[in-house]
């Protein structure tokens, strides 16, 4: 794992400047993002937190070329989001696991590799490797309905990792899980990040989750989505769950809460 100093000086892999996005609706224009300036460096774990409708997911979708900004600029690995998508620069994990019930877990993981034209041998090797990476070795022949919700979400993460993109975009992947499962998956995601050194953009509504996982936390306001604070985490990269009881953790959580409150006041 690269040290903090190396990460701080690394070139940005995602960079937005003056980013705005307005949706045209039957009831008139709705501004989802306003004046977003943000750089995400290689190897960072950046969480986006804010109230529902604040543009967290919209920003991730702009990075993924699923939405297109009205004005401003955004680059991914120095190229446009469209070019980055074509270059398969990122994997995307949605809120729901989105596994096809008629395909085995391995079959679901192999699907994007089939579309990309990998050989059957390479598909099998990559599927085996990422299943081991998310601690699902031996479950490849199971069907999604035979796995718990947490295991299905891990399979979804494995699918996003299968083609070895440097960037992992995660849209509230653990939001529907109970707290015990969520805690365990948070620990596993941190271990995964340590092993792979991916750059991760992570959307969440949970303050403890954002503080526990992140190297930086982006706090956003209600619509139109603006960045009200960007918090550099002082926590060590190795984080047991009980770090959440420390004064350092509580202090960061308090600052996030204050940033959320300030966003509502400004609105």
C-alpha beads as a LAMMPS data file, in Angstrom:
LAMMPS data file: protein, C-alpha beads

267 atoms
266 bonds

1 atom types
1 bond types

-500.0 500.0 xlo xhi
-500.0 500.0 ylo yhi
-500.0 500.0 zlo zhi

Masses

1 110.0

Atoms # bond

1 1 1 0.000 0.000 0.000
2 1 1 1.322 3.451 -0.938
3 1 1 2.006 5.743 1.984
4 1 1 -0.046 8.862 2.694
5 1 1 2.589 11.219 1.287
6 1 1 2.651 9.399 -2.054
7 1 1 -1.137 9.505 -2.286
8 1 1 -1.212 13.225 -1.462
9 1 1 1.148 14.053 -4.376
10 1 1 -0.359 11.656 -6.932
11 1 1 -1.978 13.062 -10.060
12 1 1 -5.789 13.236 -9.950
13 1 1 -7.620 10.367 -11.621
14 1 1 -10.980 12.179 -11.393
15 1 1 -11.089 15.952 -11.709
16 1 1 -14.170 18.176 -11.910
17 1 1 -14.065 21.946 -12.395
18 1 1 -17.119 24.208 -12.316
19 1 1 -19.362 21.202 -12.920
20 1 1 -23.093 21.882 -13.271
21 1 1 -25.920 19.568 -14.247
22 1 1 -29.544 20.569 -14.784
23 1 1 -32.281 18.082 -15.628
24 1 1 -35.138 19.255 -17.851
25 1 1 -38.428 17.945 -16.443
26 1 1 -42.108 18.428 -17.222
27 1 1 -42.274 20.807 -14.240
28 1 1 -39.284 22.836 -15.379
29 1 1 -35.502 22.630 -14.945
30 1 1 -34.056 20.959 -11.829
31 1 1 -30.433 21.737 -10.976
32 1 1 -28.847 18.592 -9.524
33 1 1 -25.208 19.745 -9.309
34 1 1 -23.865 23.262 -8.884
35 1 1 -20.275 24.497 -9.198
36 1 1 -18.597 21.212 -8.276
37 1 1 -14.801 21.482 -7.983
38 1 1 -13.152 18.251 -6.876
39 1 1 -9.985 16.241 -7.493
40 1 1 -9.664 12.592 -6.492
41 1 1 -6.146 11.205 -6.432
42 1 1 -4.975 7.731 -7.289
43 1 1 -5.459 5.267 -4.435
44 1 1 -7.856 7.441 -2.427
45 1 1 -11.065 6.214 -0.816
46 1 1 -13.469 9.150 -1.156
47 1 1 -16.985 9.010 0.289
48 1 1 -19.842 11.300 -0.723
49 1 1 -22.434 12.028 1.936
50 1 1 -25.483 14.256 2.020
51 1 1 -29.285 14.172 2.174
52 1 1 -31.377 12.337 -0.393
53 1 1 -31.498 14.187 -3.694
54 1 1 -28.299 16.152 -3.108
55 1 1 -26.524 14.859 -6.217
56 1 1 -24.195 12.229 -4.712
57 1 1 -25.285 9.492 -7.099
58 1 1 -25.623 11.970 -9.954
59 1 1 -21.960 12.905 -9.599
60 1 1 -20.930 9.240 -9.676
61 1 1 -23.095 8.748 -12.773
62 1 1 -21.381 11.720 -14.466
63 1 1 -18.006 10.087 -13.758
64 1 1 -19.374 6.862 -15.287
65 1 1 -20.741 8.667 -18.394
66 1 1 -24.304 7.736 -17.416
67 1 1 -25.260 11.420 -17.055
68 1 1 -23.823 14.411 -18.902
69 1 1 -23.024 17.791 -17.319
70 1 1 -24.686 20.972 -18.499
71 1 1 -21.489 22.990 -18.073
72 1 1 -18.031 22.733 -16.583
73 1 1 -15.476 19.999 -17.155
74 1 1 -14.711 16.538 -15.808
75 1 1 -11.903 14.139 -16.679
76 1 1 -11.298 10.514 -15.706
77 1 1 -7.703 9.353 -16.069
78 1 1 -7.083 12.537 -18.058
79 1 1 -9.805 11.768 -20.617
80 1 1 -13.507 12.415 -21.009
81 1 1 -15.925 10.136 -19.113
82 1 1 -17.022 8.684 -22.471
83 1 1 -13.439 7.815 -23.423
84 1 1 -12.829 6.408 -19.926
85 1 1 -15.932 4.230 -20.250
86 1 1 -14.734 2.905 -23.594
87 1 1 -11.317 2.251 -22.038
88 1 1 -13.065 0.347 -19.186
89 1 1 -11.400 2.579 -16.621
90 1 1 -13.873 1.813 -13.834
91 1 1 -16.138 -0.789 -12.310
92 1 1 -19.564 0.252 -10.967
93 1 1 -21.376 -1.293 -7.994
94 1 1 -25.044 -0.297 -7.715
95 1 1 -27.312 -0.120 -4.655
96 1 1 -28.836 -3.496 -5.530
97 1 1 -26.591 -6.415 -6.398
98 1 1 -28.300 -6.780 -9.785
99 1 1 -27.329 -10.408 -10.298
100 1 1 -29.133 -12.433 -12.956
101 1 1 -31.000 -15.206 -11.110
102 1 1 -30.656 -17.713 -13.976
103 1 1 -26.851 -17.443 -13.989
104 1 1 -24.550 -18.872 -11.343
105 1 1 -22.410 -16.495 -9.301
106 1 1 -19.452 -17.316 -11.532
107 1 1 -21.673 -16.827 -14.581
108 1 1 -22.672 -13.366 -13.361
109 1 1 -19.043 -12.417 -12.810
110 1 1 -18.054 -13.736 -16.228
111 1 1 -20.795 -11.786 -18.045
112 1 1 -18.864 -8.503 -18.575
113 1 1 -15.800 -10.533 -19.539
114 1 1 -17.864 -12.393 -22.160
115 1 1 -19.066 -9.063 -23.558
116 1 1 -15.480 -7.778 -23.671
117 1 1 -14.343 -10.825 -25.619
118 1 1 -12.072 -12.518 -23.081
119 1 1 -11.320 -16.178 -23.748
120 1 1 -13.178 -18.777 -21.693
121 1 1 -9.949 -19.715 -19.908
122 1 1 -9.260 -16.081 -19.005
123 1 1 -12.860 -15.631 -17.846
124 1 1 -12.567 -18.639 -15.546
125 1 1 -9.242 -17.491 -14.111
126 1 1 -10.445 -13.933 -13.461
127 1 1 -13.694 -15.162 -11.901
128 1 1 -11.787 -17.509 -9.603
129 1 1 -9.377 -14.750 -8.576
130 1 1 -12.024 -12.135 -7.730
131 1 1 -14.205 -14.677 -5.901
132 1 1 -11.227 -15.423 -3.672
133 1 1 -10.608 -11.694 -3.291
134 1 1 -14.095 -11.120 -1.822
135 1 1 -13.995 -14.337 0.237
136 1 1 -16.494 -16.193 -1.948
137 1 1 -14.178 -18.952 -3.111
138 1 1 -16.209 -22.144 -3.510
139 1 1 -19.492 -20.297 -4.172
140 1 1 -19.061 -19.844 -7.915
141 1 1 -21.560 -22.588 -8.825
142 1 1 -24.263 -21.287 -6.495
143 1 1 -27.160 -19.207 -7.786
144 1 1 -27.879 -15.733 -6.343
145 1 1 -30.987 -16.934 -4.490
146 1 1 -28.793 -19.410 -2.588
147 1 1 -26.680 -16.599 -1.085
148 1 1 -27.435 -14.055 1.640
149 1 1 -27.867 -10.382 0.772
150 1 1 -24.360 -9.579 1.968
151 1 1 -22.849 -12.387 -0.100
152 1 1 -24.769 -11.231 -3.171
153 1 1 -23.355 -7.742 -2.745
154 1 1 -19.847 -9.169 -2.445
155 1 1 -20.491 -11.038 -5.709
156 1 1 -21.533 -7.728 -7.266
157 1 1 -18.240 -6.189 -6.131
158 1 1 -16.362 -9.181 -7.571
159 1 1 -18.099 -8.620 -10.924
160 1 1 -16.986 -4.963 -10.916
161 1 1 -13.411 -6.049 -10.168
162 1 1 -13.284 -8.823 -12.765
163 1 1 -11.781 -6.719 -15.575
164 1 1 -9.303 -5.084 -13.176
165 1 1 -10.256 -1.421 -13.616
166 1 1 -8.244 1.009 -11.494
167 1 1 -11.357 2.911 -10.319
168 1 1 -14.262 1.435 -8.360
169 1 1 -17.498 3.480 -8.143
170 1 1 -19.886 2.313 -5.426
171 1 1 -23.398 3.749 -5.086
172 1 1 -24.546 3.018 -1.532
173 1 1 -23.876 -0.719 -1.911
174 1 1 -24.601 -1.626 1.723
175 1 1 -27.566 0.655 2.387
176 1 1 -30.183 -2.136 2.375
177 1 1 -28.258 -4.440 4.727
178 1 1 -28.641 -4.761 8.480
179 1 1 -26.058 -3.108 10.713
180 1 1 -24.216 -6.313 11.663
181 1 1 -23.740 -7.376 8.023
182 1 1 -22.892 -3.810 7.040
183 1 1 -20.128 -3.609 9.654
184 1 1 -18.602 -6.850 8.421
185 1 1 -18.713 -5.734 4.788
186 1 1 -17.162 -2.396 5.727
187 1 1 -14.235 -4.294 7.242
188 1 1 -13.969 -6.520 4.179
189 1 1 -14.113 -3.550 1.799
190 1 1 -11.238 -1.867 3.622
191 1 1 -9.183 -5.061 3.371
192 1 1 -10.037 -5.278 -0.326
193 1 1 -8.964 -1.666 -0.864
194 1 1 -5.670 -2.333 0.923
195 1 1 -4.973 -5.378 -1.248
196 1 1 -5.941 -3.868 -4.619
197 1 1 -4.979 -0.173 -4.184
198 1 1 -8.022 0.847 -6.248
199 1 1 -9.285 4.420 -6.294
200 1 1 -12.768 4.250 -4.751
201 1 1 -15.676 6.685 -4.958
202 1 1 -18.347 5.657 -2.451
203 1 1 -21.853 7.078 -1.910
204 1 1 -23.442 6.682 1.529
205 1 1 -26.051 8.194 3.855
206 1 1 -24.251 6.869 6.941
207 1 1 -21.895 9.183 8.842
208 1 1 -20.127 6.313 10.703
209 1 1 -19.662 4.413 7.426
210 1 1 -18.210 7.459 5.649
211 1 1 -15.802 8.213 8.486
212 1 1 -14.733 4.589 8.954
213 1 1 -13.988 3.907 5.286
214 1 1 -12.615 7.096 3.823
215 1 1 -9.363 8.915 3.314
216 1 1 -11.533 11.950 2.425
217 1 1 -15.204 12.734 2.933
218 1 1 -17.095 15.022 0.556
219 1 1 -20.085 16.624 2.304
220 1 1 -22.862 17.812 -0.009
221 1 1 -25.808 20.164 0.446
222 1 1 -29.462 19.654 -0.481
223 1 1 -30.366 20.321 -4.115
224 1 1 -28.809 21.972 -5.958
225 1 1 -25.958 19.720 -4.890
226 1 1 -22.929 21.714 -3.782
227 1 1 -19.849 20.676 -1.835
228 1 1 -20.005 22.234 1.619
229 1 1 -16.889 20.567 3.048
230 1 1 -14.090 18.174 2.088
231 1 1 -12.631 16.467 5.144
232 1 1 -9.202 14.823 5.136
233 1 1 -9.284 11.866 7.514
234 1 1 -6.620 11.819 10.267
235 1 1 -7.325 8.139 10.980
236 1 1 -4.694 5.473 10.264
237 1 1 -5.208 3.282 7.216
238 1 1 -5.476 0.196 9.430
239 1 1 -8.858 0.606 11.121
240 1 1 -10.441 -1.935 13.448
241 1 1 -14.161 -1.400 14.041
242 1 1 -13.583 -0.188 17.570
243 1 1 -11.755 2.855 16.179
244 1 1 -15.265 4.315 16.042
245 1 1 -15.097 4.802 19.827
246 1 1 -11.961 6.963 19.690
247 1 1 -11.952 10.762 20.125
248 1 1 -10.402 11.180 16.665
249 1 1 -13.249 9.294 15.000
250 1 1 -15.909 11.143 16.972
251 1 1 -14.325 14.482 16.064
252 1 1 -14.440 13.718 12.327
253 1 1 -18.033 12.467 12.609
254 1 1 -18.943 15.720 14.376
255 1 1 -17.408 17.775 11.557
256 1 1 -19.365 15.774 8.959
257 1 1 -22.571 16.354 10.922
258 1 1 -21.811 20.082 11.138
259 1 1 -21.166 20.196 7.399
260 1 1 -24.513 18.556 6.699
261 1 1 -26.243 20.999 9.037
262 1 1 -24.499 23.973 7.397
263 1 1 -25.673 22.810 3.987
264 1 1 -29.271 22.877 5.159
265 1 1 -28.817 26.369 6.679
266 1 1 -27.287 27.708 3.464
267 1 1 -30.171 26.226 1.507

Bonds

1 1 1 2
2 1 2 3
3 1 3 4
4 1 4 5
5 1 5 6
6 1 6 7
7 1 7 8
8 1 8 9
9 1 9 10
10 1 10 11
11 1 11 12
12 1 12 13
13 1 13 14
14 1 14 15
15 1 15 16
16 1 16 17
17 1 17 18
18 1 18 19
19 1 19 20
20 1 20 21
21 1 21 22
22 1 22 23
23 1 23 24
24 1 24 25
25 1 25 26
26 1 26 27
27 1 27 28
28 1 28 29
29 1 29 30
30 1 30 31
31 1 31 32
32 1 32 33
33 1 33 34
34 1 34 35
35 1 35 36
36 1 36 37
37 1 37 38
38 1 38 39
39 1 39 40
40 1 40 41
41 1 41 42
42 1 42 43
43 1 43 44
44 1 44 45
45 1 45 46
46 1 46 47
47 1 47 48
48 1 48 49
49 1 49 50
50 1 50 51
51 1 51 52
52 1 52 53
53 1 53 54
54 1 54 55
55 1 55 56
56 1 56 57
57 1 57 58
58 1 58 59
59 1 59 60
60 1 60 61
61 1 61 62
62 1 62 63
63 1 63 64
64 1 64 65
65 1 65 66
66 1 66 67
67 1 67 68
68 1 68 69
69 1 69 70
70 1 70 71
71 1 71 72
72 1 72 73
73 1 73 74
74 1 74 75
75 1 75 76
76 1 76 77
77 1 77 78
78 1 78 79
79 1 79 80
80 1 80 81
81 1 81 82
82 1 82 83
83 1 83 84
84 1 84 85
85 1 85 86
86 1 86 87
87 1 87 88
88 1 88 89
89 1 89 90
90 1 90 91
91 1 91 92
92 1 92 93
93 1 93 94
94 1 94 95
95 1 95 96
96 1 96 97
97 1 97 98
98 1 98 99
99 1 99 100
100 1 100 101
101 1 101 102
102 1 102 103
103 1 103 104
104 1 104 105
105 1 105 106
106 1 106 107
107 1 107 108
108 1 108 109
109 1 109 110
110 1 110 111
111 1 111 112
112 1 112 113
113 1 113 114
114 1 114 115
115 1 115 116
116 1 116 117
117 1 117 118
118 1 118 119
119 1 119 120
120 1 120 121
121 1 121 122
122 1 122 123
123 1 123 124
124 1 124 125
125 1 125 126
126 1 126 127
127 1 127 128
128 1 128 129
129 1 129 130
130 1 130 131
131 1 131 132
132 1 132 133
133 1 133 134
134 1 134 135
135 1 135 136
136 1 136 137
137 1 137 138
138 1 138 139
139 1 139 140
140 1 140 141
141 1 141 142
142 1 142 143
143 1 143 144
144 1 144 145
145 1 145 146
146 1 146 147
147 1 147 148
148 1 148 149
149 1 149 150
150 1 150 151
151 1 151 152
152 1 152 153
153 1 153 154
154 1 154 155
155 1 155 156
156 1 156 157
157 1 157 158
158 1 158 159
159 1 159 160
160 1 160 161
161 1 161 162
162 1 162 163
163 1 163 164
164 1 164 165
165 1 165 166
166 1 166 167
167 1 167 168
168 1 168 169
169 1 169 170
170 1 170 171
171 1 171 172
172 1 172 173
173 1 173 174
174 1 174 175
175 1 175 176
176 1 176 177
177 1 177 178
178 1 178 179
179 1 179 180
180 1 180 181
181 1 181 182
182 1 182 183
183 1 183 184
184 1 184 185
185 1 185 186
186 1 186 187
187 1 187 188
188 1 188 189
189 1 189 190
190 1 190 191
191 1 191 192
192 1 192 193
193 1 193 194
194 1 194 195
195 1 195 196
196 1 196 197
197 1 197 198
198 1 198 199
199 1 199 200
200 1 200 201
201 1 201 202
202 1 202 203
203 1 203 204
204 1 204 205
205 1 205 206
206 1 206 207
207 1 207 208
208 1 208 209
209 1 209 210
210 1 210 211
211 1 211 212
212 1 212 213
213 1 213 214
214 1 214 215
215 1 215 216
216 1 216 217
217 1 217 218
218 1 218 219
219 1 219 220
220 1 220 221
221 1 221 222
222 1 222 223
223 1 223 224
224 1 224 225
225 1 225 226
226 1 226 227
227 1 227 228
228 1 228 229
229 1 229 230
230 1 230 231
231 1 231 232
232 1 232 233
233 1 233 234
234 1 234 235
235 1 235 236
236 1 236 237
237 1 237 238
238 1 238 239
239 1 239 240
240 1 240 241
241 1 241 242
242 1 242 243
243 1 243 244
244 1 244 245
245 1 245 246
246 1 246 247
247 1 247 248
248 1 248 249
249 1 249 250
250 1 250 251
251 1 251 252
252 1 252 253
253 1 253 254
254 1 254 255
255 1 255 256
256 1 256 257
257 1 257 258
258 1 258 259
259 1 259 260
260 1 260 261
261 1 261 262
262 1 262 263
263 1 263 264
264 1 264 265
265 1 265 266
266 1 266 267
